[in-house]
Amino acid sequence: MNKFYSLDIKEINPLTLDSVEIKFDIPSDISEKFKFKAGQYITIKNNINGEEIRRSYSLCSNPNTNEIAVGVKRVDGGKMSTFLTKEIKIGDILEVMLPTGNFIFEGGNVVAICAGSGITPILSMMKSSNSAFTLIYGNKTIESSMFYNEIRDINSDNHFIFSKEEVEGCFHSRINDSVIETVLQGDYKNRGFYICGPGELIDNTEKFLIKNGVKTSDIFFERFTLVKKKNVVDKSKTDEIICNITVIMDG
Ligand SMILES: Cc1cc2nc3c(=O)[nH]c(=O)nc-3n(C[C@H](O)[C@H](O)[C@H](O)COP(=O)(O)OP(=O)(O)OC[C@H]3O[C@@H](n4cnc5c(N)ncnc54)[C@H](O)[C@@H]3O)c2cc1C
C-alpha cells in the first residue's frame, strides 16, 4: 500500500520565482498503476539532511494523458518545497507513491475557487473538463501566479483576483463573498464547487455557499495543511493530513 516507486525527473519548468512544475518519466510497465483522477495527489519521499521527509503534491497534469506532473511552491524554510524548487535537476530520481485522494473531479457545471498553490488540483480538473468551468483564482500579483499563461489559454470562464496589483479586467482584492457573488451573479444552483487554498478561504467560502443555498454534498475541498478547528473538518471530504502548519498561499 505505502510502496514507493523510483521515478526519473523528465522535465522541470520554472513557473514563478518560487515555484516549479516537475514532470516525471513513468516506465510503461507501471503506467497503468499511475492512472489518476483529476484532483488526486502523490506523495514524494526524500532524505534531506539525514531526515526522511514525505510530502504530498496534487497532480496538475491531465488525467487523460500519461503525464504525471506536480506544481510545487516554495515555503520559507520548508524542507521539501525548498529541495524541489531549488535543488533537483533533470534525470534525478525521486521516490513517489501512487496517486490517491478523495478530492475528485466529478465533471458537470463546475465552479473552482482557489488561491496560490491551491491551483494545482484545479488545473488538472480544468484540463480534463468537457463542460462549463468557472475559475476564481487568487494571488498577490500576476508574476506570483502559478500557471497564469497556461490557464489563460484554457477555454474556461476565468476570473483572476490580485491582492497586491491592479490589473485591468481583474479583481483587486482577496477572494471574498463579494468577489464570488460578483462572478456568479446569484447562479449557485446545480453546480459543483471545488475549493483549494488556505483554510480560511475554504471555511469562509463554504459558509457563504451554504448561505446561498448550495448543498454541502455539492461542495468539495482539499486542505494542504492540518486544520485545528474541530467543527470544520469533514472527514468524508478531506484527504490525508500530513503536517501541522499555518498556510499563506496567495503569493
Ligand atoms: C493533499 C495535499 C496536496 C498538496 N499539494 C500541494 C501542491 O500541489 N503544491 C504545493 O506547493 N504544496 C502542496 N501541498 C503542501 C505540501 O505537501 C507541503 O506541505 C509544502 O510543500 C511544505 O512542505 P515543506 O517540507 O517545504 O515545509 P515544512 O518543512 O513542512 O515547513 C517549514 C515551515 O513552513 C511552514 N509552512 C509549511 N507549509 C506552508 C504553507 N503552505 N504556507 C505557509 N507556511 C507553510 C511550516 O509551518 C514550517 O514552519 C499539499 C499538501 C497536501 C496535504
The ligand as a Tripos MOL2 file, in Angstrom:
@<TRIPOS>MOLECULE
LIG
   53    58     1     0     0
SMALL
NO_CHARGES

@<TRIPOS>ATOM
      1 C1         -3.1610   16.5710   -0.2290 C.3       1 LIG1
      2 C2         -2.0910   17.6580   -0.3110 C.ar      1 LIG1
      3 C3         -1.7600   18.1900   -1.5370 C.ar      1 LIG1
      4 C4         -0.7710   19.1920   -1.6300 C.ar      1 LIG1
      5 N1         -0.4720   19.6960   -2.8640 N.ar      1 LIG1
      6 C5          0.4700   20.6680   -2.9750 C.ar      1 LIG1
      7 C6          0.7900   21.2130   -4.2640 C.ar      1 LIG1
      8 O1          0.2450   20.8030   -5.2950 O.2       1 LIG1
      9 N2          1.7500   22.1840   -4.3300 N.ar      1 LIG1
     10 C7          2.3970   22.6550   -3.2040 C.ar      1 LIG1
     11 O2          3.2750   23.5200   -3.3330 O.2       1 LIG1
     12 N3          2.0950   22.1480   -1.9690 N.ar      1 LIG1
     13 C8          1.1710   21.1710   -1.8290 C.ar      1 LIG1
     14 N4          0.8850   20.6370   -0.5910 N.ar      1 LIG1
     15 C9          1.6810   21.0980    0.5770 C.3       1 LIG1
     16 C10         2.9670   20.2300    0.6570 C.3       1 LIG1
     17 O3          2.6260   18.8820    0.9560 O.3       1 LIG1
     18 C11         3.9310   20.7050    1.7620 C.3       1 LIG1
     19 O4          3.2150   20.8170    2.9650 O.3       1 LIG1
     20 C12         4.6060   22.0270    1.4250 C.3       1 LIG1
     21 O5          5.3770   21.9020    0.2250 O.3       1 LIG1
     22 C13         5.5530   22.4490    2.5830 C.3       1 LIG1
     23 O6          6.4230   21.3840    2.8590 O.3       1 LIG1
     24 P1          7.9220   21.6800    3.2970 P.3       1 LIG1
     25 O7          8.5760   20.3730    3.6660 O.co2     1 LIG1
     26 O8          8.6260   22.5200    2.3020 O.co2     1 LIG1
     27 O9          7.7140   22.5900    4.5880 O.3       1 LIG1
     28 P2          7.9840   22.1590    6.1140 P.3       1 LIG1
     29 O10         9.4320   21.8860    6.2990 O.co2     1 LIG1
     30 O11         6.9860   21.1040    6.4770 O.co2     1 LIG1
     31 O12         7.5710   23.5010    6.8490 O.3       1 LIG1
     32 C14         8.5300   24.5480    7.0990 C.3       1 LIG1
     33 C15         7.8510   25.7550    7.6950 C.3       1 LIG1
     34 O13         6.9470   26.3230    6.7510 O.3       1 LIG1
     35 C16         5.6290   26.3880    7.2850 C.3       1 LIG1
     36 N5          4.7490   26.0260    6.1550 N.ar      1 LIG1
     37 C17         4.6100   24.8090    5.5880 C.ar      1 LIG1
     38 N6          3.7510   24.8350    4.5530 N.ar      1 LIG1
     39 C18         3.3280   26.1100    4.4660 C.ar      1 LIG1
     40 C19         2.4600   26.7840    3.5740 C.ar      1 LIG1
     41 N7          1.8310   26.1300    2.5640 N.pl3     1 LIG1
     42 N8          2.3060   28.1310    3.7570 N.ar      1 LIG1
     43 C20         2.9490   28.7900    4.7390 C.ar      1 LIG1
     44 N9          3.7930   28.2090    5.6170 N.ar      1 LIG1
     45 C21         3.9710   26.8830    5.4840 C.ar      1 LIG1
     46 C22         5.6140   25.3900    8.4190 C.3       1 LIG1
     47 O14         4.7100   25.7760    9.4390 O.3       1 LIG1
     48 C23         7.0320   25.4280    8.9220 C.3       1 LIG1
     49 O15         7.1960   26.4730    9.8290 O.3       1 LIG1
     50 C24        -0.0990   19.6560   -0.4680 C.ar      1 LIG1
     51 C25        -0.4560   19.0930    0.7750 C.ar      1 LIG1
     52 C26        -1.4260   18.1210    0.8610 C.ar      1 LIG1
     53 C27        -1.7710   17.5360    2.2200 C.3       1 LIG1
@<TRIPOS>BOND
     1     1     2 1
     2     2     3 ar
     3     2    52 ar
     4     3     4 ar
     5     4     5 ar
     6     4    50 ar
     7     5     6 ar
     8     6     7 ar
     9     6    13 1
    10     7     8 2
    11     7     9 ar
    12     9    10 ar
    13    10    11 2
    14    10    12 ar
    15    12    13 ar
    16    13    14 ar
    17    14    15 1
    18    14    50 ar
    19    15    16 1
    20    16    17 1
    21    16    18 1
    22    18    19 1
    23    18    20 1
    24    20    21 1
    25    20    22 1
    26    22    23 1
    27    23    24 1
    28    24    25 2
    29    24    26 1
    30    24    27 1
    31    27    28 1
    32    28    29 2
    33    28    30 1
    34    28    31 1
    35    31    32 1
    36    32    33 1
    37    33    34 1
    38    33    48 1
    39    34    35 1
    40    35    36 1
    41    35    46 1
    42    36    37 ar
    43    36    45 ar
    44    37    38 ar
    45    38    39 ar
    46    39    40 ar
    47    39    45 ar
    48    40    41 1
    49    40    42 ar
    50    42    43 ar
    51    43    44 ar
    52    44    45 ar
    53    46    47 1
    54    46    48 1
    55    48    49 1
    56    50    51 ar
    57    51    52 ar
    58    52    53 1
@<TRIPOS>SUBSTRUCTURE
     1 LIG1         1 GROUP 0 **** ****
